């Protein structure tokens, strides 16, 4: 089929490349000329495992093309996916300007009957408005069907999620159009849930809100574990074995971040409020998550007292491993609070340094070597569970640091291994290790 994807951001680019890999002719359109030129040359603007090789393969085989020209992109498409950003306003509502602008552009350029699928995360009722926009501006003889097809791609494993996801949601008024989309996804052999437009929109928000709730819940239990001397790893394992609960999203840490959970929970909160419903549970989830990001600095002041003039190594900048995305990352909160306390910071990340520089500039130092980051540091704070950090030899903390003090915000190391080394080691919801071999402590 001839498919156009509007938006060459995270969702749009992954969707374009993967649909081309399925054998479709795909045009991806974006308004950013420089980005499109790089993509046409085979260079991805985002870091995502397995994406760039597939991008280059499908460019070479002639199934994938990038453009800024709406006439070229929309005129002959059989299906158009809307995958533009929906950033949040200051009040937490979703900014739908990009979605509605794209809808208008599509309407004035299409010349054939077409199916328009919304992949962007949008509040309930948005697809109905898209339908009205298209209907008011398209040629009257054209038949346009609107489908809600929300994405469930996780940064760091998005290509894998596209091909091996848990489910595909198709919300539609016209079941014949839903069948066309079903046919596109059929080779993936992933269960397809067919529903109405509004239910599909709500499934996306409800999914992210529930996962965010699990994360905040386990972090609250971790706080209790610290107070009573329990181990959150064992507790999470024990409750996760209950099939009604499941083991996923029960890892204690510094909370959730990224482009989805923070934005979508706030948007759902605002939608709830606009309907006259006070979503108390979700409000608490957001509060717990915001507080959790400050936990390392709170612990740092307990350990060191004043942080003024102290050298702190921050290991991990991205909000999660295998991505260069810093949106809502715990590292941002940690670094800002450390700077306010007068600490000097050297930050490590294998991928996300350039994006971090856009936020912190020259206020901190950067390195892609862990040993350089912790050199003569008074304290190390781990904020992202990169595999490079998890595999970093524990004995090197005492070798390189001024004093081997580690606050592990992601529980990267097994306690039984930590206990073999001269460390003061503080993690989330687990007993603190104060090894008697630790120097000067």
C-alpha positions in Angstrom: 0.0 0.0 0.0 1.0 3.6 -0.4 1.4 5.0 3.1 2.3 8.5 4.3 3.4 9.2 7.9 3.1 12.8 9.0 5.9 13.6 11.5 9.5 12.4 11.5 9.8 12.4 15.3 10.2 9.4 17.5 6.9 7.7 16.7 6.6 8.8 13.1 10.1 7.7 12.2 9.9 4.3 13.8 6.4 3.8 12.3 7.7 4.8 8.8 10.8 2.6 8.9 8.9 -0.5 10.2 6.0 -0.1 7.8 8.5 0.0 4.9 10.2 -3.1 6.3 6.8 -4.8 6.1 6.9 -4.1 2.3 4.8 -0.9 2.0 5.8 2.2 0.0 6.2 4.8 2.7 6.6 8.6 2.5 7.5 10.3 5.8 6.9 14.1 5.8 8.1 16.7 8.3 8.5 20.5 8.2 12.1 20.4 9.4 14.2 20.6 6.2 17.5 19.7 7.9 16.1 16.6 9.6 14.5 15.4 6.3 17.8 15.9 4.4 19.7 13.8 7.0 17.1 11.1 7.0 17.2 10.9 3.2 20.9 10.3 3.5 20.3 7.5 6.0 21.1 9.2 9.3 18.6 9.0 12.1 18.2 12.1 14.3 17.3 9.9 17.3 19.2 7.1 19.0 17.2 3.9 18.9 18.6 0.4 18.7 18.2 -1.3 15.3 16.5 1.7 13.7 19.3 3.2 11.5 20.2 -0.1 9.8 16.5 -0.6 8.9 16.3 3.0 7.7 19.2 2.6 5.4 18.1 -0.8 4.1 14.6 0.5 3.1 16.0 3.7 1.6 18.3 1.6 -0.6 15.5 -0.8 -1.6 13.3 2.2 -2.6 10.4 1.6 -0.2 11.1 4.6 2.0 11.3 8.3 1.2 11.4 11.5 3.2 10.0 14.9 2.1 8.8 18.3 3.2 6.4 18.6 0.3 2.8 18.0 1.3 1.5 17.6 -2.2 4.0 14.8 -2.9 3.3 13.2 0.5 -0.5 13.3 0.6 -1.9 13.3 -3.0 -1.8 9.6 -3.8 -1.7 8.0 -0.3 -4.0 5.1 0.5 -3.4 5.6 4.3 -2.1 8.5 6.2 -0.8 8.2 9.7 -0.7 11.3 11.9 2.3 11.0 14.2 3.2 14.6 15.2 4.0 15.7 18.7 1.4 16.7 21.3 3.5 18.6 23.9 1.9 19.8 27.0 0.8 23.3 27.8 1.9 24.9 31.1 -1.4 23.8 32.7 -0.8 20.1 31.7 -3.2 20.0 28.8 -2.1 18.5 25.5 -1.1 21.0 22.8 -3.0 19.7 19.7 -1.9 22.5 17.4 0.4 20.3 15.4 -2.3 17.6 15.0 -5.0 20.1 13.8 -2.5 21.9 11.5 -1.6 18.6 9.9 -5.2 17.6 9.5 -5.9 20.9 7.6 -2.9 20.3 5.4 -4.0 16.8 4.6 -7.5 17.9 3.8 -6.4 20.4 1.2 -3.9 18.1 -0.6 -5.7 14.7 -0.8 -7.1 13.8 -4.2 -8.3 10.3 -3.5 -10.4 8.5 -0.9 -8.1 7.8 2.1 -8.0 6.4 5.6 -6.4 8.7 8.2 -5.0 7.0 11.3 -4.0 9.0 14.4 -1.0 7.6 16.2 -0.3 10.7 18.2 -1.4 10.5 21.8 -4.5 12.7 22.0 -7.3 13.3 24.5 -10.7 11.6 24.1 -12.7 13.3 21.4 -9.8 14.6 19.3 -10.3 12.2 16.4 -13.9 13.5 16.1 -12.6 17.0 15.8 -10.0 15.8 13.2 -12.9 14.3 11.3 -14.7 17.6 11.3 -11.6 19.5 10.2 -11.0 17.1 7.3 -14.7 17.1 6.3 -14.8 20.9 6.2 -11.8 21.4 3.9 -11.6 18.4 1.6 -13.1 18.1 -1.8 -16.7 17.1 -1.3 -16.6 14.0 -3.4 -13.8 12.4 -1.4 -14.5 9.7 1.2 -12.3 10.0 4.3 -12.4 7.6 7.2 -10.8 8.4 10.6 -9.2 5.7 12.8 -7.5 6.0 16.2 -4.5 3.7 16.2 -2.5 4.7 19.3 1.2 3.7 19.6 2.7 1.6 22.4 6.4 2.0 21.6 8.9 2.1 24.4 12.0 4.2 23.8 15.0 1.9 23.7 13.0 -1.0 22.3 10.7 0.7 19.8 11.6 -1.4 16.8 11.1 -4.6 18.8 7.8 -3.3 20.2 6.5 -2.6 16.7 7.2 -6.1 15.4 6.4 -8.0 18.7 4.0 -5.8 20.6 1.4 -7.0 23.1 -1.6 -5.6 21.1 -2.7 -3.3 18.4 -5.6 -1.0 19.1 -7.8 0.1 16.2 -10.7 2.5 17.0 -13.0 3.2 14.1 -16.5 4.2 13.1 -16.3 2.3 9.8 -15.5 -1.4 10.3 -14.5 -1.8 6.6 -11.7 0.8 7.2 -10.7 -1.0 10.4 -10.3 -4.1 8.3 -7.9 -2.4 5.9 -5.7 -1.4 8.9 -6.0 -5.0 10.2 -4.7 -6.2 6.9 -1.6 -4.0 7.2 -0.8 -5.3 10.6 -1.7 -8.9 9.9 1.8 -10.1 9.1 2.9 -9.2 12.6 0.5 -11.7 14.2 -0.2 -9.4 17.1 -3.6 -9.4 18.7 -5.8 -6.6 17.4 -8.4 -4.9 19.6 -11.1 -3.2 17.6 -13.2 -0.6 19.3 -14.8 2.8 18.8 -12.7 6.1 18.5 -13.2 7.3 22.0 -12.4 4.0 23.7 -9.2 3.7 21.6 -8.1 7.2 22.7 -8.8 6.3 26.4 -6.9 3.0 26.2 -3.7 4.8 25.5 -4.1 7.2 28.4 -5.4 4.6 30.8 -2.5 2.3 30.0 0.2 4.9 30.7 -1.6 6.1 33.8 -1.8 2.5 35.2 1.9 1.8 34.6 2.8 5.1 36.2 0.7 4.1 39.2 2.7 0.8 39.5 6.0 2.7 39.5 4.9 5.2 42.1 3.3 2.5 44.3 6.5 0.4 44.4 8.5 3.5 45.2 6.2 4.2 48.2 6.7 0.6 49.3 10.4 1.1 48.9 10.3 4.1 51.3 8.5 1.8 53.9 11.1 -0.9 53.3 13.9 1.5 54.3 12.1 2.4 57.5 11.4 -1.2 58.6 14.6 -2.8 57.3 13.0 -4.9 54.5 14.5 -5.3 51.0 12.4 -3.9 48.1 13.9 -6.3 45.6 12.5 -9.3 47.6 9.2 -7.5 48.2 8.7 -6.7 44.5 9.7 -10.2 43.5 7.2 -11.6 46.0 4.2 -9.5 44.9 5.1 -9.7 41.2 4.7 -13.5 41.3 1.0 -12.9 41.9 -0.5 -13.3 38.4 -3.0 -10.6 39.1 -0.2 -8.1 39.7 2.7 -9.3 37.4 6.4 -8.5 37.7 6.6 -5.6 35.3 7.1 -1.9 36.4 7.8 -2.9 40.0 11.4 -1.9 40.0 12.1 0.8 42.7 14.1 3.8 41.5 13.9 7.5 40.8 10.5 7.4 39.2 9.3 7.6 35.6 10.3 10.1 33.0 10.4 10.4 29.2 8.0 11.8 26.7 4.9 9.7 27.6 4.2 9.0 31.3 4.7 12.5 32.7 2.8 14.2 29.9 0.0 11.7 29.6 -0.7 11.5 33.4 -1.0 15.3 33.5 -3.2 15.4 30.5 -5.5 12.7 31.9 -5.6 14.6 35.2 -6.7 17.8 33.3 -9.3 15.9 31.3 -10.7 14.4 34.5 -10.9 17.8 36.1 -12.6 19.3 33.1 -15.3 16.7 33.5 -15.8 17.5 37.1 -14.0 14.4 38.4 -11.2 14.7 40.9 -8.8 11.9 40.0 -7.2 11.7 43.5 -5.2 8.5 42.8 -3.5 9.9 39.7 -2.8 13.1 41.5 -0.9 11.2 44.2 1.0 9.2 41.6 2.3 12.4 40.1 3.3 13.9 43.5 5.1 10.7 44.5 7.0 10.6 41.2 8.1 14.3 41.5 9.3 13.8 45.0 11.2 10.6 44.2 13.5 12.4 41.7 14.9 14.5 44.6 15.7 11.5 46.8 19.4 11.3 45.9 20.1 14.9 46.8 18.2 14.4 50.1 20.4 11.4 50.9 23.6 13.2 49.7 23.0 15.9 52.3 22.4 13.3 55.0 25.8 11.8 54.2 27.9 14.9 53.5 26.1 17.7 55.2 26.9 20.6 53.1 27.4 19.9 49.4 29.1 23.2 48.7 32.4 22.6 47.0 31.9 18.9 46.8 32.6 17.0 43.6 29.7 14.8 42.6 29.7 12.3 39.8 26.3 11.8 38.1 26.1 8.5 36.2 23.4 8.5 33.5 21.7 11.5 31.9 19.0 9.9 29.7 15.6 9.1 31.4 16.2 5.4 30.7 18.9 3.2 29.0 19.2 2.8 25.2 18.0 6.3 24.4 19.4 9.8 24.2 16.1 11.3 25.4 16.4 13.6 28.5 12.7 14.6 28.7 11.6 14.5 32.3 14.8 12.6 33.3 15.6 12.2 37.0 19.1 13.4 36.2 17.8 16.9 35.4 16.2 17.3 38.8 19.3 15.8 40.6 21.8 18.0 38.7 19.7 21.2 39.2 19.4 20.6 42.9 23.1 19.7 43.3 24.0 23.0 41.5 21.8 24.9 43.9 23.7 23.3 46.8 27.0 24.5 45.3 28.3 21.1 44.2 30.6 20.7 41.1 29.4 18.0 38.8 30.9 15.6 36.2 28.2 13.7 34.4 28.6 10.4 32.5 26.4 9.1 29.7 27.3 6.9 26.7 24.8 8.6 24.3 22.9 11.6 25.7 25.7 14.2 26.4 24.9 16.4 23.4 21.2 16.7 24.5 22.4 17.4 28.1 24.5 20.3 26.9 21.4 21.9 25.5 20.0 22.0 29.0 23.1 22.6 31.2 25.6 24.1 28.9 28.9 24.7 30.6 27.5 24.5 34.1 28.7 20.9 34.5 31.4 18.7 33.0 30.7 15.8 30.7 32.4 12.5 29.9 31.7 9.2 28.2 34.0 7.4 30.6 32.7 6.3 34.1 36.2 6.2 35.6 36.7 9.9 34.5 33.4 10.9 36.0 34.2 9.4 39.4 37.8 10.5 39.5 38.4 12.2 43.0 34.7 12.5 43.5 33.3 12.9 47.0 30.1 11.2 46.0 28.6 9.2 43.0 24.9 9.3 42.2 23.5 6.8 39.7 20.5 8.1 37.9 20.2 5.8 34.8 20.7 2.0 34.7 22.9 1.8 31.7 24.4 -1.6 31.2 27.8 0.0 31.2 27.2 1.2 34.7 25.8 -2.1 35.9 28.9 -3.8 34.5 31.4 -1.3 36.0 33.6 -3.1 38.5 32.7 -2.1 42.1 36.3 -2.1 43.2 37.0 0.9 40.9 34.8 3.2 43.0 37.3 3.0 46.0 40.2 3.2 43.6 39.2 6.4 41.8 37.0 8.3 44.2 38.2 10.5 47.0 35.8 8.7 49.3 33.9 5.6 48.0 30.3 6.8 48.6 27.6 5.7 46.1 23.9 6.6 46.0 22.4 4.2 43.5 19.1 5.5 42.4 18.4 2.5 40.1 19.5 -0.4 42.3 22.1 -1.4 39.7 24.2 -3.6 42.0 23.3 -6.8 44.0 23.8 -6.1 47.7 25.8 -9.3 48.2 28.3 -8.0 45.6 28.4 -4.5 47.2 29.2 -6.0 50.6 32.5 -7.4 49.2 33.9 -3.9 48.6 34.9 -0.9 50.6 31.9 1.3 49.9 29.2 3.4 51.6 26.4 2.3 49.4 22.8 3.7 49.5 20.1 2.4 47.2 16.4 2.6 47.0 14.3 0.5 49.5 17.3 -1.7 50.5 19.5 -1.7 53.5 22.4 0.7 53.4 25.8 -0.9 53.1 28.5 0.6 55.3 31.4 -1.6 54.7 33.9 -1.6 57.5 36.7 -1.4 54.9 35.5 2.0 53.8 38.2 4.6 54.1 37.7 7.3 56.7 34.0 6.4 57.3 
